[in-house]
Structure formats: C-alpha cells, structure tokens
Amino acid sequence: HMNVFYSERGMRVLCFAKREFRNKTDINENDENKYTFIGLCAMTDPPREESKAAVTDCISAGIKPVMITGDHKMTAIAVAREVGIFKDGDLALDGAELEMISDSGLSEMLPKVSVYARVSPAHKIRIVTLWQELGHIVAMTGDGVNDAPALKKADVGVAMGITGTEVSKDAASMVLADDNFATIVKSVASGRSIYTNIKNSIMFLLTGNLAGIIAVLYCVIMGLSAPFTAVQLLFINLLTDSLPAIAISMEKPDRNLLNEKPRGINDSILDKKMIINTSFIGILISISTIAAYYIGLEHGAETAGTMAFSALCLGRLFHCFNCRGSKPINVLGFGSNPFSIVAFAAGVCFLSAVLFFTPIHDLFSISLLGPSMIVEIIFFAVLPTVIIQIYKNIRYFLGNR
C-alpha cells in the first residue's frame, strides 16, 4: 500500500531487503530469495518548471507527446499527468501488457496511449515503428545506451548533451546541449519559421517575375513595344530582387506558428493557397506596371519602357513588406525586421542611380523623367501593396473577433 501511495504521487520507490550468509562465498542467483524486508525509500525527481508549458506548446502545435520510461506505471502516470502528457481518457501500458498486444491491436490503441512504463529497448523500437507505419513523423528522446536503437529508428533522434551517453549521441540526429525538453519545442518553432520564410521568399520572387512575364506577354499580344530590355530585367533580378528575398528569409519566428498543425509529409511547397495568392498578386502588380507603361507611351516607346521598368522595380520593393508574413505589416511591426528596411532602401538607391545618373541612361535604355512622372511611378508602385495590406487587415481583424 505504501508503494502505491508514493507511486501515485510521482515518486520513485526503492525497496530494501537483506539476507545474511555467514560462511558462504559462492553466492549466485539461486540465493536471491528468503529476504528480510527492511523498508521503502521514496524519492522524487520533479520535472522542470518549463516542461508543462513545453508540453502545452507541443499539443497546440499538433504534436502528441508520449512518455516512455522504465519507472513504475503509477509513477509514470503521476508525472505525466502533472506535466500535461496524460489526460483523462488516456491509456498507460507497461512492458508486460505490450507483450500481450498484437501490432494491429497496438496500432489502434496508439493515439490514446500516452504513457509506456517498464519497457525494454525492443518495445521502444516497436512503438516508434508503429507510429511511423501510421504515417507520422516520430521524434524520440533518450540519454541511455538502451535508447540508442529507438533513437536511430526514429525520424528525428534527440539525445541529451549533458547526461547522455556517447552511444545515444552517436545514434541521434540532434543533441540537446542543455538537456531541456523545452528546447525541442523551440527547435520546432525555428524549423517552422525557416520553412515559412523560405516559402515567403519564393512567393516574393514568383509574384514579381510573374508580373514581369504578364506585362511582356500583354505587350506582345497587343503589338506594343517591349516594356523591358534584357539589361533592365537583369538589373531587377540581380539587385532589387536579391536583397529583399534575403531580408524575408531573416524574419523572426512568429509565436503563432506553434498554434498551427504540422504540414503533411507529402505536401508541396506550392500548395493551392500559395498558387492562388501568387497568381492574384502577380496580376495585380502587372496591372500597375502596364498602367504606368500606357502613361509613358504618350511620350514615346523609351519613356513607356522606363515607366514600366520603374513601376515594376519599385513595386516589387514595396511587395517585400507584404511577403514578410501572413499578417499585415502594422501587426508584424514595420521595424521588427530591419533587414527588410535596409533591402528596400538599397533597392531605391539602385533604382534612383539608374533613373537620375544620366551617363548610364543609354546602357539601361532610360528616358529622363519629369517630376509628375516620378509621382505617377510611385503611385502605381505602391498601389498593389496598399490593396494587399487593406485585404490583410480586414482578414486579420475580422478573423480574430
């Protein structure tokens, strides 16, 4: 009863007993009986204070945390309940029970089992394998030699840098320098942020290039002169596109990423939503570019090309702020990513040099523009971003009500 009492309170219970031999020296396993009970020793190894918050973040992120331990089942349940891993309705199994359950039966139970106690290395591999067969990505943490096979089998093996054995570290995909489970959650957030930033950078490049393609196709179909020269397109791609794309990839992690479910293992980076958004924004920027082209066409083909080039180049620079995230820029914070401001300023400087430094006008096929034309270029360049930001604000604030 005392064993159960302490175990249910999350304590690890050790039993002490003895048997005395006066003259016998060849003691073996056959002598391990007829002990005299001495007493129980209960000790507690409390979870870190940040563990509960980390488990909550895991669940919010669509990650199911599962405890696998060598402790007594009652002890494991108590600790798991304390940190939020074990909830009402969940199941707990020990090694003996696992032996009696078939793979098919265990596969059906897996989503409900939150605690495994008194398990062997073979049991750990079995659990990992069955989760993988259900189509899930499995991360396994461990620090002992007996954890190494499961760490190797898991999609992501996580070893402990301080208390972990060298065998477990060698078998793992990553090693926690601080032995803190909460660090894994930070890694998940960082990973999602990196993926999102890459996706946003790709979207920035695709939308800008699509706008240029649409503008060129329109002029060809309508029998108009080419809106851009090869040198102008090279200028846009090498100078005014590269820096904003890099700046977008430097966006800080958004805490809300942990409230999203994991993406599917076979999901494409160009999903339906991204294709629709890319097409819509590309068309929007191209309309502004073509409008600027028509205004310049009143003064000749070269002026039309200069207007279209300037509007597209500056419009893509403004579009960098749209691609920083799904939230509007006033929510993200204009200065929260200083790299985007530097990239925008550098792009404006490059464009200004081309437009106002007359010795290179012939190289870029630039026509000298008057003040009213500059104002019109700025208007058409900023218009798509204004429309996008209004839409994002409406969607964000209506969605959060």
C-alpha positions in Angstrom: 0.0 0.0 0.0 2.8 2.4 0.8 4.4 1.6 -2.6 1.2 2.5 -4.4 0.7 5.6 -2.1 4.1 7.0 -3.1 4.0 5.9 -6.7 0.7 7.6 -7.3 2.3 10.9 -6.1 5.0 10.6 -8.8 7.8 9.3 -6.5 10.3 6.6 -7.5 10.1 3.9 -4.8 13.1 1.6 -4.0 12.7 -1.4 -1.8 15.5 -2.5 0.5 15.8 -6.1 1.8 18.7 -8.3 3.0 19.7 -11.9 3.5 22.8 -12.8 5.6 25.3 -15.5 4.8 27.9 -16.4 7.5 30.4 -18.5 5.7 29.1 -19.0 2.1 31.3 -17.3 -0.6 29.9 -18.7 -3.9 26.7 -16.6 -3.9 24.6 -16.8 -7.1 21.1 -16.1 -8.4 19.7 -19.2 -6.6 20.3 -17.5 -3.3 18.2 -14.5 -4.2 15.2 -15.4 -2.0 14.1 -15.5 1.6 15.0 -11.9 2.0 14.2 -9.9 5.1 12.3 -6.7 4.3 14.0 -3.6 5.6 11.9 -0.7 4.2 11.0 1.5 1.3 12.7 4.6 0.1 10.7 7.1 -1.9 12.4 9.9 -3.8 11.1 12.5 -6.2 12.6 13.7 -9.4 10.4 16.7 -10.2 10.0 17.7 -13.9 11.5 21.1 -14.9 9.2 24.1 -14.4 9.2 24.8 -18.1 8.2 21.2 -19.0 4.5 21.8 -18.6 4.5 24.9 -20.8 6.6 23.0 -23.4 4.1 20.1 -23.4 1.2 22.6 -23.8 3.0 24.1 -26.8 3.5 20.7 -28.3 -0.1 19.9 -28.1 -1.1 23.2 -29.6 1.3 22.6 -32.4 -0.3 19.3 -33.3 2.4 17.2 -31.7 1.5 14.3 -29.4 4.0 13.9 -26.5 4.3 10.4 -25.2 6.3 9.3 -22.1 8.3 6.1 -22.3 10.0 5.2 -19.1 11.5 2.4 -17.1 9.7 3.7 -13.9 6.7 2.0 -12.3 3.5 2.7 -14.3 1.8 4.6 -11.5 4.8 6.8 -11.0 4.9 7.5 -14.7 1.2 8.3 -14.9 1.5 10.7 -12.0 4.4 12.6 -13.5 2.8 12.6 -17.0 -0.4 13.9 -15.6 1.5 16.7 -13.8 3.2 18.0 -17.0 0.1 17.5 -19.1 1.0 14.5 -21.1 -1.5 12.2 -19.5 -5.1 13.3 -19.6 -8.5 11.8 -18.6 -9.3 9.1 -21.1 -5.7 8.4 -22.0 -4.2 4.9 -21.6 -1.0 3.7 -20.0 0.7 0.4 -20.8 3.7 -1.4 -19.2 6.1 -3.9 -20.9 4.2 -7.0 -19.8 1.0 -5.6 -21.3 2.7 -4.7 -24.5 3.9 -8.3 -24.9 0.3 -9.5 -24.9 -0.9 -7.0 -27.5 -0.5 -7.6 -31.3 0.9 -5.0 -33.6 -2.5 -4.4 -35.2 -4.2 -4.1 -31.8 -1.5 -1.7 -30.6 -1.8 0.4 -33.7 -5.4 1.0 -33.0 -4.6 2.0 -29.4 -1.6 4.2 -30.2 -3.5 7.6 -30.4 -4.8 7.0 -26.9 -1.7 5.7 -25.2 0.3 8.5 -23.5 2.5 6.5 -21.1 4.6 3.4 -21.5 6.3 2.1 -18.3 8.8 -0.7 -17.6 9.6 -1.1 -21.3 12.6 -2.7 -23.0 14.6 -1.3 -25.9 12.7 -3.6 -28.2 9.4 -2.1 -27.0 10.7 1.4 -27.8 11.5 0.4 -31.4 8.1 -1.3 -31.7 6.3 1.9 -30.6 8.3 4.1 -32.9 7.8 1.8 -35.9 4.1 1.5 -35.4 3.7 5.3 -35.3 5.7 5.6 -38.5 3.6 3.0 -40.2 0.6 5.2 -39.4 2.2 7.9 -41.5 3.5 10.1 -38.7 6.9 11.7 -38.3 8.4 10.5 -35.0 10.9 12.2 -32.8 12.4 10.2 -29.9 14.4 11.5 -27.0 16.7 9.5 -24.8 20.0 9.5 -22.9 21.0 5.9 -22.3 22.6 3.1 -24.2 19.3 1.2 -24.3 17.7 4.2 -26.1 20.2 4.2 -29.0 18.2 1.7 -31.2 15.0 3.7 -30.9 16.9 7.0 -31.5 18.3 5.5 -34.7 14.9 4.2 -35.8 13.0 7.5 -35.2 12.8 10.1 -37.9 14.4 12.5 -35.5 16.5 11.1 -32.7 17.2 13.6 -29.9 20.0 12.8 -27.4 21.0 14.6 -24.2 24.3 16.5 -24.3 25.0 16.6 -20.6 23.6 13.3 -19.2 23.5 11.4 -22.5 25.9 8.5 -23.2 28.2 8.7 -26.2 26.3 5.8 -27.8 23.0 7.7 -27.7 24.6 10.9 -29.0 26.1 9.0 -32.0 22.7 7.4 -32.8 20.8 10.6 -32.6 20.0 13.2 -35.2 20.4 16.1 -32.8 21.9 16.6 -29.3 20.4 19.0 -26.7 23.2 21.0 -25.2 21.0 21.9 -22.2 19.1 18.5 -21.8 15.9 20.6 -21.7 12.7 19.2 -23.4 11.6 22.8 -23.9 14.5 23.3 -26.3 12.9 20.8 -28.6 9.8 22.9 -28.8 12.0 25.9 -29.6 13.6 23.9 -32.4 10.2 23.1 -33.8 9.3 26.8 -33.8 12.6 27.6 -35.5 12.1 24.9 -38.1 8.6 26.1 -39.0 9.8 29.7 -39.1 12.6 28.7 -41.5 10.2 26.8 -43.8 7.7 29.7 -43.7 10.5 32.3 -44.5 11.7 30.2 -47.4 8.1 29.9 -48.7 7.6 33.6 -48.4 10.9 34.3 -50.2 9.8 32.0 -53.0 6.4 33.7 -53.2 8.1 37.1 -53.4 10.3 36.0 -56.3 7.4 34.2 -58.1 5.0 37.1 -57.9 7.5 39.7 -59.1 8.6 37.5 -62.0 5.0 36.6 -62.9 4.1 40.3 -63.0 7.0 40.9 -65.4 6.0 37.9 -67.6 2.4 39.1 -67.8 3.4 42.6 -68.7 5.7 41.3 -71.5 3.0 38.9 -72.8 0.4 41.7 -72.8 2.6 44.0 -74.9 3.4 41.2 -77.4 -0.2 40.3 -77.8 -1.3 43.9 -78.2 1.5 44.6 -80.7 3.3 47.1 -78.4 7.0 47.6 -77.9 8.7 45.5 -75.3 8.2 47.1 -71.8 11.7 46.0 -70.6 15.1 45.5 -72.0 17.3 42.5 -71.1 19.6 44.8 -69.1 16.6 46.2 -67.1 15.3 42.7 -66.2 18.9 41.7 -65.2 19.0 44.7 -63.0 15.7 43.8 -61.3 16.7 40.2 -60.7 20.2 40.8 -59.5 19.9 43.9 -57.5 16.4 44.8 -56.5 15.1 41.2 -56.0 18.0 39.5 -54.3 18.3 41.8 -51.2 14.5 41.7 -50.3 14.4 38.0 -50.7 17.3 37.6 -48.3 15.6 40.0 -45.9 12.4 38.0 -45.9 14.4 34.9 -45.0 15.6 36.8 -41.9 12.1 37.3 -40.5 11.9 36.5 -36.8 9.8 33.4 -35.7 6.2 34.0 -35.2 4.8 32.6 -32.0 1.5 31.7 -33.7 3.4 29.1 -35.8 3.1 26.8 -32.8 -0.7 27.0 -33.0 -0.7 25.6 -36.5 -0.9 21.9 -37.2 2.1 20.2 -38.8 2.1 20.2 -42.6 1.6 16.8 -44.4 4.6 14.8 -45.1 3.9 14.9 -48.9 2.6 18.5 -49.0 4.1 20.6 -51.8 5.6 24.0 -51.1 3.5 25.3 -53.9 0.1 24.4 -52.5 -3.2 25.6 -53.8 -3.3 28.6 -51.5 0.1 29.8 -52.5 -0.6 29.3 -56.2 -3.8 31.4 -55.9 -2.1 34.2 -53.9 0.9 34.2 -56.3 -1.4 34.5 -59.3 -3.5 37.2 -57.8 -0.6 39.4 -56.6 1.3 38.8 -59.9 -1.7 40.0 -61.9 -2.2 43.0 -59.5 1.4 44.2 -59.9 1.3 43.6 -63.7 -1.8 45.8 -64.0 0.0 48.7 -62.3 3.1 48.1 -64.4 1.0 48.1 -67.6 -0.9 51.2 -66.5 2.5 53.0 -66.0 3.5 51.8 -69.4 0.5 53.4 -71.1 1.1 56.7 -69.4 4.6 56.8 -70.6 3.6 55.7 -74.1 2.2 59.1 -74.7 5.8 60.4 -74.7 7.4 57.6 -76.7 8.3 53.9 -76.5 11.5 54.5 -74.5 9.6 56.6 -71.9 6.9 53.9 -71.7 9.6 51.3 -71.1 11.2 53.5 -68.4 7.9 54.0 -66.7 7.1 50.3 -66.7 10.6 49.3 -65.6 10.5 51.8 -62.7 7.0 50.9 -61.6 7.8 47.1 -61.6 11.1 47.6 -59.9 9.7 49.8 -57.1 6.5 47.8 -56.8 8.5 44.7 -56.1 10.5 46.5 -53.5 7.3 47.5 -51.7 6.0 44.0 -52.1 8.8 42.8 -49.9 6.9 44.0 -46.9 3.8 42.0 -48.0 5.8 38.8 -48.1 7.2 39.1 -44.6 4.2 37.1 -43.3 0.5 36.5 -43.5 -0.2 39.3 -41.0 -0.5 42.9 -42.1 2.7 45.0 -41.7 1.1 47.1 -38.9 0.7 43.9 -36.8 4.1 42.5 -37.7 5.8 45.8 -36.9 7.4 47.8 -39.6 10.8 47.9 -37.8 10.7 44.3 -36.4 12.7 43.2 -39.5 15.4 45.8 -40.1 16.8 43.8 -42.9 13.7 44.5 -45.0 14.1 48.2 -44.5 17.8 48.1 -45.5 16.9 46.0 -48.5 14.2 48.4 -49.6 16.4 51.5 -49.1 19.2 49.8 -51.1 16.9 49.0 -53.9 15.5 52.5 -54.0 19.1 53.8 -54.2 20.0 51.4 -57.0 16.9 52.4 -58.9 17.5 56.2 -58.3 21.0 55.8 -59.6 19.7 54.3 -62.9 17.0 56.9 -63.3 18.9 60.0 -62.4 22.5 59.3 -63.3 22.5 60.3 -67.0 25.8 58.7 -68.1 24.3 55.2 -67.8 20.9 56.0 -69.3 21.9 54.6 -72.7 23.1 51.3 -71.1 19.7 50.8 -69.4 17.6 52.5 -72.2 16.3 55.0 -69.7 14.5 58.2 -70.7 14.7 61.2 -68.5 11.5 61.5 -66.4 9.8 64.6 -65.1 8.6 65.2 -61.5 5.0 64.3 -62.4 6.1 61.0 -63.9 8.1 60.1 -60.8 4.9 60.7 -58.7 2.9 58.5 -61.1 5.5 55.8 -60.8 5.4 55.9 -57.0 1.6 55.8 -57.1 1.4 52.7 -59.3 4.3 51.0 -57.4 2.7 51.4 -54.0 -0.9 50.7 -55.1 -0.7 46.9 -55.1 0.9 46.9 -51.6 -1.9 49.2 -50.3 -4.6 46.9 -51.7 -2.8 43.8 -50.3 -2.4 45.4 -46.9 -6.0 46.5 -46.7 -7.1 43.0 -47.5 -4.7 41.5 -44.9 -6.0 43.9 -42.2 -9.6 43.0 -43.0 -8.9 39.3 -42.9 -6.7 39.5 -39.8 -9.0 41.7 -37.6 -12.3 40.0 -38.7 -10.7 36.6 -38.2 -9.6 37.5 -34.6 -13.0 38.6 -33.5 
